[in-house]
Structures are given as C-alpha cells and as structure tokens.
C-alpha cells in the first residue's frame, strides 16, 4: 500500500495528541482539587466540571482504542498487497 506509511504516521499523531489531552485533563483536575482544598468549591459546578473532565479523558482513551483498531485493519489491508497485485496481473493475460 502506497499510503500506509502516511496513514500510520497520522495514527501515531492522533494517539500522541489523545495522550496529551489526557495529561492536560489530569493537570486541570489536580489544579481544581488543589484550589478546592484551599478555597472550597461549589458542589454543583464542581460536579459538572469533574464530570466533563472525566468524559473528555474517557473519550481520549476511546480515540486511542479506535486508532489501534485502524492499525490492525491497516496491517490486514497491507497483507492483501500480494494477492491484489496477483489479480491485476491475471487480468493482463491475453486470453
């Protein structure tokens, strides 16, 4: 497959940025908890904020899972190269 290197590179970039999002979410969570311990926190807003941060963290994890799925399917598609090109050669035979 001519595009597999670029596809794999993009998948690696997506995984990298999903991980970065998770790191930033954890940083924000820790910052909010630290400030909450010092200053207190409004329960309703805190609940919504922490819920949203958790959902973002989980979504980023799912993005990584989807990338793994795409990687497996990319390998399967690459494995078809020899068979795919063999069919192309058969079509060129003059009979």
C-alpha positions as a Python dict, from the first residue, in 0.01 Angstrom:
ca = {
    (1, 'X'): (0, 0, 0),
    (2, 'X'): (145, 331, -106),
    (3, 'X'): (-33, 533, 164),
    (4, 'X'): (23, 304, 464),
    (5, 'X'): (329, 494, 593),
    (6, 'X'): (138, 821, 596),
    (7, 'X'): (-172, 660, 748),
    (8, 'X'): (40, 503, 1023),
    (9, 'X'): (211, 838, 1087),
    (10, 'X'): (-127, 1008, 1123),
    (11, 'X'): (-248, 738, 1361),
    (12, 'X'): (64, 790, 1573),
    (13, 'X'): (-3, 1165, 1579),
    (14, 'X'): (-363, 1110, 1685),
    (15, 'X'): (-255, 875, 1965),
    (16, 'X'): (7, 1126, 2077),
    (17, 'X'): (-243, 1412, 2097),
    (18, 'X'): (-505, 1196, 2268),
    (19, 'X'): (-242, 1122, 2534),
    (20, 'X'): (-159, 1493, 2562),
    (21, 'X'): (-528, 1571, 2614),
    (22, 'X'): (-538, 1314, 2894),
    (23, 'X'): (-230, 1470, 3057),
    (24, 'X'): (-388, 1816, 3042),
    (25, 'X'): (-716, 1685, 3183),
    (26, 'X'): (-528, 1530, 3476),
    (27, 'X'): (-339, 1856, 3530),
    (28, 'X'): (-666, 2053, 3534),
    (29, 'X'): (-826, 1802, 3771),
    (30, 'X'): (-530, 1823, 4010),
    (31, 'X'): (-531, 2204, 3989),
    (32, 'X'): (-904, 2219, 4062),
    (33, 'X'): (-869, 1978, 4356),
    (34, 'X'): (-579, 2175, 4500),
    (35, 'X'): (-769, 2504, 4471),
    (36, 'X'): (-1079, 2336, 4612),
    (37, 'X'): (-888, 2217, 4916),
    (38, 'X'): (-760, 2570, 4980),
    (39, 'X'): (-1065, 2778, 4889),
    (40, 'X'): (-1357, 2539, 4883),
    (41, 'X'): (-1561, 2450, 4579),
    (42, 'X'): (-1924, 2498, 4479),
    (43, 'X'): (-2064, 2146, 4463),
    (44, 'X'): (-2290, 2183, 4158),
    (45, 'X'): (-2030, 2349, 3939),
    (46, 'X'): (-1759, 2116, 4068),
    (47, 'X'): (-1969, 1813, 3992),
    (48, 'X'): (-2033, 1929, 3635),
    (49, 'X'): (-1668, 2027, 3587),
    (50, 'X'): (-1527, 1697, 3715),
    (51, 'X'): (-1787, 1501, 3518),
    (52, 'X'): (-1694, 1683, 3199),
    (53, 'X'): (-1322, 1631, 3259),
    (54, 'X'): (-1384, 1260, 3317),
    (55, 'X'): (-1582, 1229, 2997),
    (56, 'X'): (-1308, 1404, 2798),
    (57, 'X'): (-1044, 1174, 2948),
    (58, 'X'): (-1252, 866, 2862),
    (59, 'X'): (-1320, 991, 2509),
    (60, 'X'): (-946, 1040, 2453),
    (61, 'X'): (-890, 681, 2566),
    (62, 'X'): (-1152, 562, 2315),
    (63, 'X'): (-974, 759, 2042),
    (64, 'X'): (-661, 556, 2121),
    (65, 'X'): (-862, 232, 2107),
    (66, 'X'): (-1005, 332, 1768),
    (67, 'X'): (-652, 406, 1646),
    (68, 'X'): (-545, 55, 1750),
    (69, 'X'): (-839, -84, 1554),
    (70, 'X'): (-739, 117, 1248),
    (71, 'X'): (-378, -1, 1286),
    (72, 'X'): (-489, -367, 1287),
    (73, 'X'): (-704, -310, 981),
    (74, 'X'): (-421, -127, 808),
    (75, 'X'): (-199, -432, 862),
    (76, 'X'): (-475, -652, 718),
    (77, 'X'): (-506, -424, 415),
    (78, 'X'): (-127, -428, 365),
    (79, 'X'): (-130, -808, 377),
    (80, 'X'): (-356, -808, 72),
    (81, 'X'): (-94, -636, -147),
    (82, 'X'): (45, -957, -298),
    (83, 'X'): (-296, -1105, -371),
    (84, 'X'): (-433, -779, -505),
    (85, 'X'): (-145, -735, -745),
    (86, 'X'): (-162, -1101, -846),
    (87, 'X'): (-521, -1043, -959),
    (88, 'X'): (-411, -737, -1156),
    (89, 'X'): (-151, -947, -1337),
    (90, 'X'): (-406, -1219, -1419),
    (91, 'X'): (-632, -958, -1577),
    (92, 'X'): (-349, -855, -1808),
    (93, 'X'): (-309, -1207, -1952),
    (94, 'X'): (-426, -1224, -2315),
    (95, 'X'): (-695, -1495, -2309),
}
